Amino acid sequence: MKKVSFLTQPLFLLGISLFIYYIMALSLPALTFEIIEPKTIHTGSTYIMKGVEATIGGILGLLFLQAPAIGWLANPLYWYSCKFFLHKKYKFSIVSALTSIIVGFTGVI
């Protein structure tokens, strides 16, 4: 019987994916805003928004029907991709993951 490598186990790959997608993305800077003073038209300061703040803003944006919050809908699509991956429905998993990437970028456009 052929021994299966630990690195190719579905749960291990899913764990790495979740770690990269959530732990790293939520802790890193996501957006930078330059705050401009209206009287002098000079840059006063910058504000760096972390991924956690952007995620919470996306959820609240969906509740108040703001168009840029559509990118947050990439999260449920990613979860479906993970579910299909664990059920070994790889074609659905790939389609769901690619759709998740496309929907995620719509919030940036």
TIMI-2910 file (N, C-alpha, C, CB; in pm, 1 decimal, decimal comma, always signed):
<rs>
+----------+----------+----------+----------+----------+----------+----------+----------+----------+----------+----------+----------+------+
!      n_x !      n_y !      n_z !     ca_x !     ca_y !     ca_z !      c_x !      c_y !      c_z !     cb_x !     cb_y !     cb_z ! resn !
+----------+----------+----------+----------+----------+----------+----------+----------+----------+----------+----------+----------+------+
!    +82,5 !   -117,3 !     +0,0 !     +0,0 !     +0,0 !     +0,0 !    +88,2 !   +125,3 !     +0,0 !    -94,6 !     -1,1 !   +120,6 !  Met !
!    +54,9 !   +217,5 !    -85,2 !   +133,1 !   +338,9 !   -100,9 !    +98,4 !   +438,5 !    +10,3 !   +108,4 !   +401,5 !   -239,9 !  Lys !
!   +203,3 !   +491,9 !    +73,7 !   +182,1 !   +586,7 !   +182,3 !   +156,7 !   +725,8 !   +123,3 !   +304,5 !   +588,8 !   +279,0 !  Lys !
!    +48,8 !   +789,6 !   +170,5 !    +10,7 !   +921,4 !   +121,5 !    +85,3 !  +1027,3 !   +201,7 !   -143,0 !   +942,5 !   +131,1 !  Val !
!   +141,1 !  +1123,8 !   +132,9 !   +214,3 !  +1231,5 !   +198,7 !   +119,1 !  +1319,5 !   +279,4 !   +290,6 !  +1316,1 !    +95,2 !  Ser !
!   +167,6 !  +1364,5 !   +394,5 !    +87,8 !  +1452,5 !   +480,7 !    +56,6 !  +1584,4 !   +411,3 !   +161,2 !  +1479,2 !   +612,6 !  Phe !
!   +148,0 !  +1628,9 !   +324,7 !   +131,0 !  +1758,1 !   +257,5 !    +21,3 !  +1756,6 !   +152,4 !   +260,4 !  +1799,8 !   +193,3 !  Leu !
!    -25,7 !  +1639,6 !   +113,1 !   -132,2 !  +1632,1 !    +12,4 !   -267,6 !  +1595,8 !    +73,7 !    -95,5 !  +1530,1 !    -94,6 !  Thr !
!   -276,6 !  +1586,3 !   +203,9 !   -403,3 !  +1556,9 !   +270,0 !   -497,7 !  +1676,4 !   +256,3 !   -380,4 !  +1522,2 !   +419,4 !  Gln !
!   -625,1 !  +1653,7 !   +224,2 !   -719,0 !  +1764,5 !   +205,7 !   -733,5 !  +1855,0 !   +327,5 !   -852,9 !  +1710,2 !   +169,6 !  Pro !
!   -738,1 !  +1798,1 !   +447,1 !   -753,7 !  +1882,1 !   +567,0 !   -631,6 !  +1969,9 !   +590,5 !   -778,7 !  +1794,9 !   +690,1 !  Leu !
!   -511,5 !  +1918,7 !   +560,4 !   -390,9 !  +1998,6 !   +574,2 !   -392,4 !  +2114,7 !   +475,0 !   -266,1 !  +1911,5 !   +553,4 !  Phe !
!   -426,8 !  +2085,0 !   +350,2 !   -432,6 !  +2189,9 !   +248,5 !   -540,1 !  +2293,1 !   +281,6 !   -459,3 !  +2128,8 !   +110,7 !  Leu !
!   -653,8 !  +2247,6 !   +333,1 !   -759,3 !  +2339,6 !   +373,3 !   -713,2 !  +2426,5 !   +489,7 !   -886,2 !  +2262,5 !   +411,3 !  Leu !
!   -643,6 !  +2368,8 !   +583,7 !   -591,3 !  +2445,7 !   +696,9 !   -493,4 !  +2552,6 !   +652,7 !   -524,3 !  +2353,6 !   +796,3 !  Gly !
!   -405,6 !  +2519,4 !   +560,3 !   -311,3 !  +2618,7 !   +506,7 !   -387,6 !  +2729,4 !   +434,3 !   -209,2 !  +2551,6 !   +410,3 !  Ile !
!   -487,3 !  +2692,2 !   +357,1 !   -567,6 !  +2790,3 !   +284,2 !   -639,8 !  +2884,6 !   +379,8 !   -668,8 !  +2719,6 !   +194,0 !  Ser !
!   -701,8 !  +2828,9 !   +483,1 !   -771,1 !  +2912,6 !   +581,3 !   -673,6 !  +3003,1 !   +655,6 !   -847,5 !  +2825,4 !   +681,0 !  Leu !
!   -555,6 !  +2951,8 !   +687,4 !   -455,6 !  +3032,4 !   +756,5 !   -413,2 !  +3151,4 !   +670,8 !   -333,5 !  +2946,9 !   +792,8 !  Phe !
!   -383,2 !  +3124,6 !   +545,0 !   -339,3 !  +3232,5 !   +455,7 !   -452,8 !  +3330,5 !   +431,8 !   -288,9 !  +3175,5 !   +321,6 !  Ile !
!   -572,3 !  +3278,2 !   +407,4 !   -684,6 !  +3363,6 !   +369,1 !   -733,0 !  +3450,2 !   +484,0 !   -798,8 !  +3279,2 !   +317,7 !  Tyr !
!   -743,0 !  +3393,3 !   +601,7 !   -802,7 !  +3468,0 !   +712,0 !   -700,8 !  +3524,7 !   +809,9 !   -898,0 !  +3380,3 !   +785,8 !  Tyr !
!   -617,0 !  +3441,4 !   +865,5 !   -526,2 !  +3488,7 !   +969,5 !   -431,8 !  +3595,0 !   +914,5 !   -446,1 !  +3371,9 !  +1028,0 !  Ile !
!   -370,2 !  +3567,2 !   +802,2 !   -275,6 !  +3663,6 !   +747,0 !   -346,7 !  +3784,4 !   +688,1 !   -189,2 !  +3597,7 !   +640,8 !  Met !
!   -453,6 !  +3761,5 !   +612,3 !   -521,3 !  +3872,4 !   +546,1 !   -589,8 !  +3965,7 !   +645,6 !   -623,1 !  +3819,4 !   +447,2 !  Ala !
!   -641,1 !  +3912,9 !   +753,3 !   -708,7 !  +3997,6 !   +850,9 !   -610,9 !  +4076,7 !   +936,4 !   -797,2 !  +3913,7 !   +939,5 !  Leu !
!   -488,7 !  +4029,9 !   +948,4 !   -392,1 !  +4100,1 !  +1031,8 !   -306,5 !  +4200,7 !   +955,0 !   -303,2 !  +4000,8 !  +1099,0 !  Ser !
!   -302,9 !  +4190,6 !   +824,1 !   -219,7 !  +4281,0 !   +744,5 !   -296,2 !  +4406,9 !   +703,5 !   -167,9 !  +4209,0 !   +620,1 !  Leu !
!   -223,5 !  +4514,3 !   +670,0 !   -290,8 !  +4635,6 !   +620,5 !   -362,7 !  +4608,7 !   +489,4 !   -189,7 !  +4749,7 !   +601,8 !  Pro !
!   -483,6 !  +4663,3 !   +477,2 !   -563,5 !  +4639,1 !   +357,5 !   -580,2 !  +4765,8 !   +274,0 !   -700,0 !  +4584,1 !   +395,9 !  Ala !
!   -606,2 !  +4878,1 !   +336,3 !   -631,6 !  +5003,6 !   +266,0 !   -556,1 !  +5116,8 !   +333,3 !   -782,5 !  +5034,8 !   +261,6 !  Leu !
!   -513,0 !  +5214,2 !   +254,3 !   -448,9 !  +5334,1 !   +308,3 !   -525,1 !  +5455,1 !   +257,3 !   -297,5 !  +5341,6 !   +268,2 !  Thr !
!   -562,0 !  +5542,6 !   +348,8 !   -634,5 !  +5664,7 !   +314,0 !   -549,4 !  +5785,8 !   +347,1 !   -769,7 !  +5671,9 !   +388,1 !  Phe !
!   -543,3 !  +5880,8 !   +254,7 !   -479,4 !  +6008,6 !   +282,6 !   -588,2 !  +6106,2 !   +323,7 !   -399,0 !  +6061,4 !   +158,9 !  Glu !
!   -574,6 !  +6162,3 !   +442,2 !   -672,8 !  +6257,0 !   +492,6 !   -627,1 !  +6396,9 !   +452,0 !   -689,8 !  +6244,9 !   +648,5 !  Ile !
!   -707,5 !  +6462,1 !   +368,8 !   -672,6 !  +6594,8 !   +315,8 !   -753,5 !  +6700,5 !   +389,4 !   -698,5 !  +6603,0 !   +161,8 !  Ile !
!   -682,7 !  +6801,1 !   +436,8 !   -750,5 !  +6911,5 !   +503,9 !   -814,0 !  +7001,8 !   +399,3 !   -652,0 !  +6991,5 !   +593,3 !  Glu !
!   -945,0 !  +7028,7 !   +409,3 !  -1013,7 !  +7102,9 !   +303,9 !   -969,5 !  +7248,6 !   +289,8 !  -1160,1 !  +7099,2 !   +329,1 !  Pro !
!   -926,1 !  +7311,7 !   +395,9 !   -889,1 !  +7453,6 !   +387,1 !   -755,3 !  +7473,5 !   +318,1 !   -884,3 !  +7515,5 !   +525,8 !  Lys !
!   -661,1 !  +7385,8 !   +344,8 !   -526,4 !  +7403,9 !   +289,2 !   -497,9 !  +7311,7 !   +171,3 !   -423,0 !  +7380,9 !   +396,8 !  Thr !
!   -579,6 !  +7212,8 !   +148,2 !   -563,6 !  +7112,5 !    +42,4 !   -427,8 !  +7042,5 !    +53,0 !   -578,5 !  +7178,0 !    -96,2 !  Ile !
!   -379,1 !  +7024,3 !   +172,3 !   -255,8 !  +6950,5 !   +195,7 !   -290,3 !  +6820,9 !   +268,3 !   -153,6 !  +7035,4 !   +277,7 !  His !
!   -205,0 !  +6723,5 !   +246,4 !   -226,4 !  +6596,7 !   +314,3 !   -197,0 !  +6614,3 !   +462,0 !   -138,3 !  +6485,0 !   +253,3 !  Thr !
!   -298,6 !  +6591,5 !   +542,0 !   -280,8 !  +6604,8 !   +685,7 !   -215,0 !  +6482,3 !   +744,8 !   -413,5 !  +6629,5 !   +753,1 !  Gly !
!   -268,4 !  +6365,6 !   +716,5 !   -214,5 !  +6241,5 !   +770,0 !   -267,3 !  +6124,9 !   +686,8 !   -251,8 !  +6224,4 !   +920,1 !  Ser !
!   -218,7 !  +6008,0 !   +719,5 !   -267,6 !  +5887,8 !   +652,2 !   -329,1 !  +5794,6 !   +756,1 !   -152,7 !  +5816,2 !   +574,3 !  Thr !
!   -425,1 !  +5718,2 !   +711,6 !   -490,2 !  +5619,3 !   +797,2 !   -478,5 !  +5485,0 !   +728,2 !   -640,3 !  +5656,0 !   +825,3 !  Tyr !
!   -423,0 !  +5388,0 !   +798,4 !   -405,8 !  +5253,4 !   +743,7 !   -510,7 !  +5162,3 !   +806,4 !   -261,0 !  +5199,1 !   +770,2 !  Ile !
!   -594,7 !  +5104,7 !   +720,9 !   -702,5 !  +5016,3 !   +767,0 !   -655,9 !  +4871,2 !   +755,1 !   -833,9 !  +5039,4 !   +684,5 !  Met !
!   -668,0 !  +4797,7 !   +862,7 !   -630,3 !  +4656,3 !   +860,9 !   -742,4 !  +4572,5 !   +799,9 !   -597,7 !  +4606,6 !  +1003,6 !  Lys !
!   -711,0 !  +4448,3 !   +769,4 !   -806,9 !  +4359,1 !   +707,2 !   -930,2 !  +4333,3 !   +792,6 !   -741,0 !  +4230,1 !   +675,4 !  Gly !
!   -913,0 !  +4332,0 !   +924,7 !  -1027,2 !  +4310,4 !  +1014,7 !  -1127,5 !  +4424,3 !   +999,8 !   -979,9 !  +4299,0 !  +1162,2 !  Val !
!  -1076,2 !  +4547,2 !   +995,4 !  -1164,7 !  +4662,6 !   +980,9 !  -1235,7 !  +4661,2 !   +845,6 !  -1085,5 !  +4792,6 !   +997,4 !  Glu !
!  -1163,1 !  +4620,7 !   +741,8 !  -1224,5 !  +4613,8 !   +608,9 !  -1333,3 !  +4506,0 !   +604,3 !  -1117,1 !  +4585,6 !   +501,6 !  Ala !
!  -1310,9 !  +4394,2 !   +672,2 !  -1411,2 !  +4287,6 !   +676,1 !  -1536,1 !  +4331,7 !   +751,0 !  -1353,2 !  +4162,3 !   +741,2 !  Thr !
!  -1517,0 !  +4394,5 !   +865,4 !  -1631,8 !  +4444,5 !   +941,8 !  -1705,1 !  +4552,2 !   +863,0 !  -1586,5 !  +4500,1 !  +1078,6 !  Ile !
!  -1629,1 !  +4639,2 !   +796,4 !  -1691,6 !  +4741,0 !   +711,0 !  -1769,6 !  +4679,6 !   +596,0 !  -1586,2 !  +4835,1 !   +656,1 !  Gly !
!  -1721,1 !  +4568,0 !   +543,4 !  -1792,7 !  +4499,8 !   +435,4 !  -1924,4 !  +4440,9 !   +482,7 !  -1706,2 !  +4390,3 !   +376,4 !  Gly !
!  -1922,7 !  +4383,2 !   +600,9 !  -2046,8 !  +4326,9 !   +655,4 !  -2148,4 !  +4437,7 !   +680,1 !  -2019,1 !  +4249,5 !   +786,5 !  Ile !
!  -2102,3 !  +4546,3 !   +741,0 !  -2192,9 !  +4659,3 !   +766,6 !  -2238,0 !  +4723,9 !   +635,9 !  -2124,3 !  +4764,3 !   +856,2 !  Leu !
!  -2149,7 !  +4728,1 !   +537,7 !  -2185,8 !  +4783,0 !   +407,6 !  -2295,6 !  +4702,8 !   +339,5 !  -2064,2 !  +4788,7 !   +318,4 !  Gly !
!  -2292,4 !  +4571,2 !   +356,2 !  -2399,3 !  +4488,2 !   +300,2 !  -2532,3 !  +4516,6 !   +368,8 !  -2364,2 !  +4339,6 !   +313,4 !  Leu !
!  -2527,9 !  +4538,6 !   +499,4 !  -2651,1 !  +4568,2 !   +573,0 !  -2714,5 !  +4699,5 !   +527,8 !  -2622,6 !  +4573,6 !   +722,6 !  Leu !
!  -2628,6 !  +4795,4 !   +488,9 !  -2677,7 !  +4926,1 !   +445,5 !  -2677,3 !  +4941,3 !   +293,3 !  -2593,7 !  +5035,7 !   +507,7 !  Phe !
!  -2660,3 !  +4828,4 !   +222,0 !  -2668,4 !  +4822,0 !    +75,2 !  -2572,8 !  +4918,1 !     +4,8 !  -2809,6 !  +4851,3 !    +30,8 !  Leu !
!  -2446,7 !  +4916,0 !    +44,6 !  -2344,5 !  +4996,3 !    -21,6 !  -2275,6 !  +4909,9 !   -127,0 !  -2241,1 !  +5052,6 !    +81,5 !  Gln !
!  -2257,1 !  +4966,9 !   -245,8 !  -2204,1 !  +4890,9 !   -358,9 !  -2063,1 !  +4834,8 !   -336,4 !  -2203,2 !  +4977,9 !   -480,4 !  Ala !
!  -1967,7 !  +4908,2 !   -276,5 !  -1833,7 !  +4849,0 !   -259,4 !  -1830,9 !  +4727,3 !   -168,3 !  -1739,7 !  +4952,0 !   -204,9 !  Pro !
!  -1934,5 !  +4708,8 !    -88,4 !  -1938,1 !  +4594,7 !     +2,8 !  -1967,9 !  +4464,3 !    -68,2 !  -2040,7 !  +4617,9 !   +110,1 !  Ala !
!  -1996,1 !  +4469,1 !   -196,4 !  -2022,8 !  +4346,6 !   -272,5 !  -1902,3 !  +4253,5 !   -267,2 !  -2058,0 !  +4380,2 !   -419,2 !  Ile !
!  -1783,8 !  +4310,4 !   -257,0 !  -1662,9 !  +4228,7 !   -248,6 !  -1661,1 !  +4136,0 !   -129,1 !  -1542,8 !  +4316,6 !   -243,8 !  Gly !
!  -1735,3 !  +4169,9 !    -22,5 !  -1739,8 !  +4082,8 !    +94,2 !  -1807,0 !  +3950,4 !    +62,0 !  -1812,5 !  +4151,5 !   +208,6 !  Trp !
!  -1891,7 !  +3947,4 !    -38,6 !  -1960,9 !  +3823,9 !    -75,0 !  -1865,0 !  +3716,3 !   -126,7 !  -2066,5 !  +3853,2 !   -180,3 !  Leu !
!  -1739,6 !  +3752,0 !   -145,0 !  -1639,7 !  +3651,9 !   -181,8 !  -1617,4 !  +3552,6 !    -67,5 !  -1507,1 !  +3720,0 !   -219,7 !  Ala !
!  -1642,5 !  +3594,1 !    +55,9 !  -1622,2 !  +3504,6 !   +170,5 !  -1712,4 !  +3381,9 !   +166,2 !  -1646,1 !  +3579,6 !   +299,4 !  Asn !
!  -1845,2 !  +3395,8 !   +149,3 !  -1927,6 !  +3274,0 !   +140,5 !  -1890,4 !  +3186,0 !    +20,8 !  -2074,9 !  +3311,6 !   +131,7 !  Pro !
!  -1850,8 !  +3247,6 !    -89,5 !  -1808,9 !  +3168,5 !   -205,5 !  -1682,0 !  +3088,7 !   -173,9 !  -1785,3 !  +3260,3 !   -327,4 !  Leu !
!  -1593,6 !  +3149,7 !    -98,0 !  -1472,8 !  +3078,3 !    -55,7 !  -1508,9 !  +2961,7 !    +36,0 !  -1375,2 !  +3174,3 !    +15,9 !  Tyr !
!  -1603,9 !  +2983,1 !   +126,2 !  -1646,4 !  +2875,3 !   +215,8 !  -1706,8 !  +2759,8 !   +136,1 !  -1748,3 !  +2927,9 !   +319,1 !  Trp !
!  -1786,5 !  +2791,3 !    +31,8 !  -1840,4 !  +2686,4 !    -54,5 !  -1727,8 !  +2612,5 !   -125,8 !  -1938,4 !  +2745,9 !   -157,2 !  Tyr !
!  -1626,6 !  +2685,7 !   -166,3 !  -1512,5 !  +2622,4 !   -231,3 !  -1444,4 !  +2524,3 !   -136,9 !  -1412,6 !  +2728,1 !   -279,2 !  Ser !
!  -1429,8 !  +2563,5 !    -10,8 !  -1369,9 !  +2473,3 !    +88,4 !  -1457,2 !  +2349,9 !   +109,8 !  -1348,8 !  +2546,7 !   +222,2 !  Cys !
!  -1587,7 !  +2369,6 !   +114,7 !  -1680,4 !  +2257,9 !   +134,3 !  -1672,3 !  +2160,4 !    +16,9 !  -1825,0 !  +2309,7 !   +150,9 !  Lys !
!  -1673,4 !  +2213,5 !   -105,7 !  -1662,7 !  +2126,9 !   -223,2 !  -1528,7 !  +2053,9 !   -225,5 !  -1680,2 !  +2208,7 !   -351,8 !  Phe !
!  -1423,1 !  +2121,0 !   -180,7 !  -1290,8 !  +2059,0 !   -178,3 !  -1288,7 !  +1940,0 !    -83,3 !  -1184,1 !  +2161,2 !   -137,4 !  Phe !
!  -1349,6 !  +1955,1 !    +34,1 !  -1352,2 !  +1845,0 !   +130,0 !  -1438,5 !  +1728,2 !    +82,6 !  -1402,7 !  +1894,5 !   +263,8 !  Leu !
!  -1540,7 !  +1757,8 !     +2,9 !  -1627,1 !  +1652,5 !    -51,0 !  -1572,3 !  +1595,8 !   -182,1 !  -1768,5 !  +1706,6 !    -72,8 !  His !
!  -1451,5 !  +1636,7 !   -218,7 !  -1380,1 !  +1590,8 !   -338,0 !  -1455,4 !  +1621,8 !   -466,8 !  -1354,9 !  +1442,1 !   -328,9 !  Lys !
!  -1523,3 !  +1733,7 !   -468,0 !  -1586,3 !  +1784,7 !   -590,0 !  -1497,5 !  +1898,1 !   -640,3 !  -1735,8 !  +1834,0 !   -564,2 !  Lys !
!  -1387,4 !  +1859,2 !   -701,8 !  -1281,9 !  +1954,1 !   -733,6 !  -1321,4 !  +2055,9 !   -840,2 !  -1160,6 !  +1880,1 !   -778,3 !  Tyr !
!  -1402,3 !  +2016,3 !   -936,7 !  -1443,8 !  +2110,9 !  -1040,8 !  -1529,2 !  +2222,4 !   -980,9 !  -1521,8 !  +2038,0 !  -1152,4 !  Lys !
!  -1622,9 !  +2185,7 !   -894,6 !  -1704,9 !  +2287,7 !   -828,3 !  -1619,2 !  +2375,2 !   -737,5 !  -1817,9 !  +2221,8 !   -746,9 !  Phe !
!  -1520,5 !  +2314,1 !   -674,5 !  -1431,3 !  +2388,6 !   -586,1 !  -1351,6 !  +2492,7 !   -664,5 !  -1336,1 !  +2292,9 !   -513,1 !  Ser !
!  -1300,7 !  +2455,6 !   -779,3 !  -1223,5 !  +2549,3 !   -861,6 !  -1311,5 !  +2661,0 !   -912,8 !  -1157,6 !  +2476,8 !   -979,1 !  Ile !
!  -1430,3 !  +2627,6 !   -960,1 !  -1522,4 !  +2729,3 !  -1011,6 !  -1562,5 !  +2825,4 !   -900,0 !  -1648,0 !  +2663,2 !  -1073,3 !  Val !
!  -1591,7 !  +2771,9 !   -783,3 !  -1630,4 !  +2855,3 !   -670,4 !  -1515,0 !  +2944,8 !   -625,3 !  -1677,9 !  +2768,3 !   -554,3 !  Ser !
!  -1394,0 !  +2892,6 !   -624,3 !  -1277,8 !  +2972,1 !   -584,8 !  -1251,2 !  +3084,3 !   -684,8 !  -1154,0 !  +2882,7 !   -571,9 !  Ala !
!  -1258,8 !  +3054,8 !   -813,3 !  -1237,0 !  +3158,9 !   -914,3 !  -1346,4 !  +3265,0 !   -909,9 !  -1230,7 !  +3096,8 !  -1053,9 !  Leu !
!  -1470,8 !  +3221,5 !   -887,3 !  -1580,8 !  +3317,2 !   -872,7 !  -1558,7 !  +3403,7 !   -749,6 !  -1716,6 !  +3244,0 !   -863,2 !  Thr !
!  -1507,2 !  +3344,7 !   -643,5 !  -1477,0 !  +3419,5 !   -522,2 !  -1373,3 !  +3528,6 !   -549,0 !  -1427,2 !  +3324,9 !   -412,8 !  Ser !
!  -1272,4 !  +3497,0 !   -626,3 !  -1169,1 !  +3595,6 !   -659,5 !  -1228,2 !  +3708,6 !   -741,6 !  -1053,0 !  +3529,6 !   -735,9 !  Ile !
!  -1309,7 !  +3675,8 !   -839,8 !  -1371,5 !  +3778,5 !   -924,3 !  -1463,8 !  +3868,4 !   -843,4 !  -1449,5 !  +3713,6 !  -1038,9 !  Ile !
!  -1547,3 !  +3808,6 !   -759,0 !  -1639,2 !  +3888,8 !   -676,9 !  -1559,7 !  +3973,1 !   -577,0 !  -1740,7 !  +3797,2 !   -602,1 !  Val !
!  -1453,2 !  +3919,6 !   -522,8 !  -1369,8 !  +3995,7 !   -430,6 !  -1309,1 !  +4119,2 !   -494,2 !  -1260,8 !  +3908,6 !   -377,0 !  Gly !
!  -1271,3 !  +4109,4 !   -620,1 !  -1213,5 !  +4225,2 !   -689,0 !  -1319,1 !  +4330,0 !   -725,5 !  -1141,1 !  +4179,6 !   -814,9 !  Phe !
!  -1444,3 !  +4291,8 !   -731,1 !  -1547,7 !  +4391,8 !   -765,0 !  -1560,4 !  +4498,7 !   -657,9 !  -1683,0 !  +4323,9 !   -785,1 !  Thr !
!  -1527,5 !  +4465,6 !   -534,2 !  -1530,3 !  +4565,8 !   -429,6 !  -1419,6 !  +4668,8 !   -444,8 !  -1520,0 !  +4499,8 !   -295,6 !  Gly !
!  -1314,1 !  +4633,2 !   -514,2 !  -1202,9 !  +4725,4 !   -535,8 !  -1227,4 !  +4816,0 !   -655,6 !  -1073,6 !  +4648,2 !   -555,1 !  Val !
!  -1300,3 !  +4764,9 !   -751,9 !  -1323,1 !  +4842,4 !   -875,2 !  -1410,0 !  +4955,5 !   -848,3 !  -1382,5 !  +4759,2 !   -984,0 !  Ile !
+----------+----------+----------+----------+----------+----------+----------+----------+----------+----------+----------+----------+------+
</rs>
